[in-house]
Amino acid sequence: MVADGSAVGDASNDVRWIINGKRLVQTESGLVCLTASRPFFESHIRDRVLALPNVELSELTDISRLEVSEDGKHVGGVWVFPEGRHETLLPADLVVDASGRGSRAPVWLEDLGYGRVQEEKHKIGMGYATRYYRIPEEAFEGNISVNTVASPAVPRGCICQKIDGGRAIVTAYGILGDHPPTDPAGYLDFIKSLAAPDIYEILQTAEPLNDPVAYKFPTNQRRHYELMTDFPTGFLVIGDAVASFNPSYAQGMTVSALDSIVLRKHVAGGGPVDPIAYFKDLSTDAIDGCWDMAVSSDLNFPGVEGERTPEIVETHEFISKVQDAAARDAEVSRAFQRVIGLADHYTVLHEPHLEAKIFQG
């Protein structure tokens, strides 16, 4: 990927993070950061997957329904509509739904008599707009990405990073309906209003390659399959089809990777997978911690609806101190980066020597 034009570096040392208007200390975190466009990432992943000898891809094919045993207790495949052909049965020992937020699994299960999976949603009203640029190398000052993070004081953020094709991608975002405009002048004014001028200044030397393109993300969404007491065998759900998070935290693909580790554990024996056990492990080992982190972080913004328990308020106050300390101390910055990168558990921030640095300010 690097040979093809992706930028690579350390997620802390080579990325300029600006939180609450303050620049975090850049230091080695041990987290590899690869920056590229989504089509670039997906084409490389696709090539890797298709190189596997036991993988076959069915393109231009719609899935219409599940193939279910007469008693409704087992899924034995999917019925598909290949383009230009009649509905066809694709038999399977195990069907895994990785179709994202628009997954039809809740409807299928309800139709089969399993009841509707409990859904949890937290409205954040996020909207973002993305634009491609040609930016001089020196404007990045040795960084591969400059990230100005939204905060309660200024609930707008932006990411500017080097990508494939000698280009840069700039994504500006805001919550609760405060979205970046898609006209070029309004887009630039939005970026100028951020808590730090870094990205706006970089764009003064940049050549736009297209007009801004908008996307909206109204809610965090989680489907609590782990609470279901009955579930058909031969069928599992994974990734965004179970839980999808505020994209500004950039944890979705990491959570999906954690999901895949849970899946691997449950299929390793070669026999039938217990779906109830799978979903419980998926919740405990992959989703719970990240979900709580994302929801708690969103509640730091005053306009976001939700209960702010004393524990959540205490967490907000602590994280604010951590961020302040990360702007003056390399060790705190490294620890914080590894926590938000999901490499270390948040409890590392409470280690005595780190707490001493965090509270000394």
C-alpha positions in Angstrom: 0.0 0.0 0.0 2.9 2.4 0.8 4.5 1.5 -2.5 1.2 2.4 -4.2 1.1 5.8 -2.6 -0.3 5.5 0.9 1.3 7.6 3.6 2.5 5.7 6.7 3.7 6.8 10.1 3.2 6.7 13.9 -0.3 7.6 15.0 1.1 10.1 17.5 4.6 11.1 16.4 3.6 11.7 12.8 0.1 13.0 13.4 -0.5 16.5 14.7 -3.4 16.2 17.2 -5.1 19.4 18.4 -7.6 19.0 21.2 -9.3 21.8 23.1 -7.2 24.1 20.9 -4.0 22.7 22.3 -1.4 20.7 20.3 -0.6 17.3 21.9 3.0 16.4 22.4 4.1 14.2 19.5 5.9 11.1 20.6 6.3 7.5 19.5 3.1 5.5 20.4 3.9 2.2 18.6 0.7 2.5 16.6 1.1 2.3 12.9 -1.0 4.8 11.0 -1.8 4.3 7.3 -3.5 7.2 5.5 -5.3 6.7 2.2 -8.6 7.1 0.4 -11.4 4.7 1.1 -11.4 3.3 -2.5 -7.7 2.7 -2.1 -8.0 0.9 1.2 -10.9 -1.2 -0.1 -9.3 -2.2 -3.4 -6.2 -3.5 -1.5 -8.3 -5.4 1.0 -10.4 -6.8 -1.8 -7.2 -8.0 -3.6 -5.9 -9.7 -0.5 -9.2 -11.4 0.2 -9.6 -12.6 -3.4 -6.1 -14.0 -3.3 -7.3 -16.6 -0.8 -7.9 -19.9 -2.6 -11.2 -20.7 -0.8 -12.9 -17.3 -1.4 -15.4 -16.7 -4.2 -17.0 -13.3 -4.8 -20.6 -13.0 -6.1 -20.9 -9.5 -7.7 -24.1 -7.7 -8.8 -26.1 -10.0 -6.5 -28.9 -9.1 -4.1 -29.8 -11.2 -1.0 -33.5 -11.6 -0.8 -34.1 -13.9 2.3 -32.6 -16.5 4.5 -33.0 -20.2 3.8 -34.5 -21.5 7.1 -35.4 -25.1 8.3 -39.0 -26.0 8.6 -39.0 -25.4 12.3 -37.4 -22.0 11.9 -34.5 -23.0 14.2 -31.6 -23.2 11.6 -30.4 -21.1 8.8 -29.0 -23.2 5.9 -28.1 -20.5 3.4 -29.4 -17.4 1.6 -31.6 -16.9 -1.4 -29.9 -14.5 -3.9 -30.8 -12.7 -7.1 -27.8 -12.7 -9.4 -28.2 -10.0 -12.0 -30.2 -11.2 -14.9 -31.1 -14.6 -13.3 -33.9 -16.0 -11.2 -33.7 -16.3 -7.4 -31.1 -18.9 -6.5 -30.3 -20.8 -3.2 -26.8 -20.4 -2.0 -26.4 -23.1 0.7 -24.1 -22.5 3.7 -23.1 -24.1 6.9 -22.8 -20.6 8.4 -24.2 -17.2 7.2 -22.5 -14.1 8.6 -24.3 -10.8 8.1 -21.7 -8.0 7.6 -24.0 -5.7 5.7 -23.7 -2.7 8.0 -26.2 -0.3 9.5 -28.8 -1.2 6.9 -28.8 -4.9 7.9 -32.1 -6.7 7.4 -31.4 -9.2 10.1 -33.8 -7.5 12.6 -36.7 -7.9 10.2 -35.8 -11.4 9.2 -35.6 -12.5 12.8 -38.9 -10.9 13.7 -40.6 -12.6 10.7 -39.2 -15.9 11.9 -40.9 -15.4 15.4 -37.8 -14.5 17.3 -39.0 -11.0 18.2 -37.3 -7.7 17.4 -33.8 -7.2 18.6 -33.5 -4.4 21.2 -32.0 -1.3 19.6 -30.2 1.5 21.3 -29.7 4.9 19.6 -28.0 8.1 20.6 -28.7 11.1 18.5 -25.7 13.2 17.7 -26.8 14.8 14.4 -23.4 14.7 12.9 -22.7 15.9 9.4 -19.4 16.1 7.5 -18.1 17.3 4.2 -15.0 16.0 2.4 -12.9 17.6 -0.3 -9.8 16.5 -2.1 -6.8 18.8 -2.5 -3.3 19.0 -3.8 -1.2 20.3 -0.9 2.6 21.1 -1.0 4.6 18.6 1.0 6.2 21.3 3.2 2.7 22.5 4.3 2.4 19.3 6.5 5.7 20.1 8.3 6.7 16.4 8.3 3.2 15.1 9.5 1.0 12.8 7.6 -2.2 14.1 9.1 -3.4 17.2 11.0 -6.4 16.5 13.2 -8.3 19.3 15.0 -10.8 17.6 17.3 -14.2 19.0 18.1 -14.7 19.9 21.8 -17.6 21.3 23.9 -16.1 24.8 23.5 -15.9 24.5 19.7 -18.0 21.6 18.5 -16.5 21.5 15.1 -13.6 19.5 13.9 -11.5 18.7 10.8 -9.0 16.1 9.6 -6.5 16.9 6.9 -4.3 14.0 5.8 -2.0 12.9 3.0 -3.3 10.1 0.9 -2.6 8.1 -2.3 -2.2 9.8 -5.6 -0.2 12.6 -4.2 -3.4 14.1 -2.8 -4.7 15.2 0.5 -8.2 14.6 1.9 -9.9 17.1 4.2 -13.0 16.2 6.2 -14.7 18.9 8.2 -17.5 17.9 10.6 -20.0 19.3 13.2 -22.7 17.9 15.4 -26.3 18.6 16.3 -27.0 20.0 12.8 -24.0 22.4 12.7 -22.7 20.9 9.5 -20.1 22.3 7.1 -21.5 23.9 4.0 -20.7 22.3 0.6 -20.1 25.6 -1.3 -16.3 26.2 -1.4 -16.4 29.6 0.3 -18.6 28.4 3.1 -16.6 25.2 3.6 -13.4 27.2 4.0 -15.1 29.6 6.4 -16.2 26.7 8.5 -12.6 25.4 8.7 -11.5 28.9 9.6 -13.8 28.8 12.7 -12.1 25.8 14.3 -10.3 26.0 17.6 -6.9 26.2 15.9 -5.8 27.7 12.6 -3.5 24.9 11.5 -5.7 23.3 8.8 -7.0 26.7 7.5 -3.4 27.9 7.1 -2.4 24.7 5.2 -5.3 25.2 2.8 -4.1 28.6 1.9 -1.4 26.9 -0.2 -3.6 24.1 -1.5 -5.3 23.4 -4.9 -8.8 22.1 -4.6 -9.5 19.0 -6.8 -13.3 18.8 -6.4 -16.2 20.5 -4.6 -17.0 19.4 -1.0 -19.3 16.3 -0.7 -21.6 16.0 2.3 -22.6 13.0 4.4 -24.8 12.8 7.5 -24.6 10.4 10.4 -27.7 11.0 12.7 -27.2 8.5 15.5 -24.9 6.0 17.2 -26.7 2.7 16.8 -26.4 -0.6 18.6 -28.5 -3.8 18.3 -28.3 -5.8 21.5 -28.3 -9.3 20.1 -26.6 -10.4 23.3 -29.9 -9.9 25.1 -31.8 -12.3 22.9 -32.7 -15.6 24.6 -33.4 -17.5 21.4 -31.6 -17.3 18.0 -31.4 -19.6 15.0 -28.2 -21.6 14.5 -26.2 -21.1 11.4 -26.6 -17.4 11.4 -24.5 -14.6 13.0 -24.2 -10.8 12.7 -21.0 -8.7 12.8 -19.5 -5.2 12.5 -21.7 -2.2 11.9 -24.7 -4.4 11.5 -24.4 -4.9 15.3 -23.0 -1.5 16.5 -21.9 1.6 14.6 -20.2 4.5 16.3 -19.6 8.3 15.8 -17.3 8.2 12.8 -15.2 11.1 14.1 -13.7 8.8 16.7 -12.3 6.5 14.0 -12.9 3.3 15.9 -15.4 1.5 13.6 -12.8 -0.6 11.7 -10.9 -1.4 14.9 -14.1 -2.7 16.6 -14.9 -4.7 13.5 -11.4 -6.2 13.7 -12.1 -7.1 17.4 -15.4 -8.6 16.3 -13.6 -10.8 13.8 -11.3 -12.2 16.6 -14.4 -13.2 18.5 -15.8 -14.8 15.4 -12.6 -16.7 14.8 -12.7 -18.1 18.3 -16.2 -19.4 17.9 -15.6 -21.1 14.5 -12.2 -22.5 15.4 -13.7 -25.8 16.6 -15.1 -26.6 13.2 -18.5 -27.5 14.6 -21.8 -25.6 14.9 -21.5 -22.1 16.5 -23.6 -21.3 19.5 -25.1 -17.9 18.5 -26.1 -16.9 22.0 -22.5 -17.5 23.3 -21.1 -15.7 20.3 -23.2 -12.6 20.8 -22.4 -12.5 24.5 -18.6 -12.7 23.8 -19.0 -10.1 21.0 -20.6 -7.7 23.5 -18.1 -8.3 26.3 -14.8 -8.7 24.3 -15.4 -6.2 21.4 -18.2 -3.8 21.8 -19.1 -2.8 25.4 -15.9 -0.7 26.2 -15.9 1.1 22.9 -19.6 1.8 23.0 -19.4 3.2 26.5 -16.4 5.3 25.5 -18.2 6.7 22.4 -21.5 7.5 24.1 -19.8 9.1 27.1 -17.6 11.2 24.8 -20.7 12.4 22.9 -22.4 13.4 26.2 -19.6 15.8 26.8 -21.3 18.0 24.2 -24.1 19.9 26.1 -26.7 19.6 23.4 -26.5 15.8 23.0 -29.5 14.1 24.7 -28.8 11.5 27.4 -28.3 11.0 31.1 -25.1 12.4 32.5 -24.6 10.3 35.6 -22.1 11.4 38.3 -19.7 8.8 36.9 -19.9 10.2 33.4 -19.4 13.7 34.6 -16.4 12.6 36.6 -15.0 10.8 33.5 -15.4 14.0 31.5 -13.5 16.0 34.0 -10.7 13.4 34.2 -10.3 13.1 30.4 -10.2 16.9 30.2 -7.2 16.9 32.6 -5.6 14.0 30.6 -5.9 16.0 27.4 -4.4 19.1 29.0 -1.5 17.0 30.4 -1.0 15.3 27.0 -0.4 18.8 25.6 2.6 19.2 27.9 3.9 15.7 28.7 5.0 13.1 26.2 4.3 10.1 28.4 0.7 11.1 29.1 0.3 11.9 25.4 1.5 8.4 24.4 -0.7 6.7 27.0 -3.8 8.7 25.9 -3.1 8.0 22.2 -2.9 4.3 22.9 -6.2 4.3 24.8 -8.2 6.2 22.2 -6.5 3.9 19.6 -7.9 0.9 21.5 -4.5 -0.6 22.0 -4.5 -0.2 25.8 -7.3 -0.2 28.4 -8.3 3.2 29.8 -7.3 2.1 33.3 -3.6 2.7 32.3 -4.4 6.4 32.6 -4.9 5.8 36.4 -1.5 4.4 37.0 0.0 6.4 39.9 2.9 7.9 38.0 0.6 9.0 35.1 -2.0 10.4 37.5 0.6 12.5 39.2 1.4 14.1 35.9 -2.2 14.5 34.9 -3.2 16.2 38.1 -0.1 18.4 38.6 -1.5 21.0 36.2 
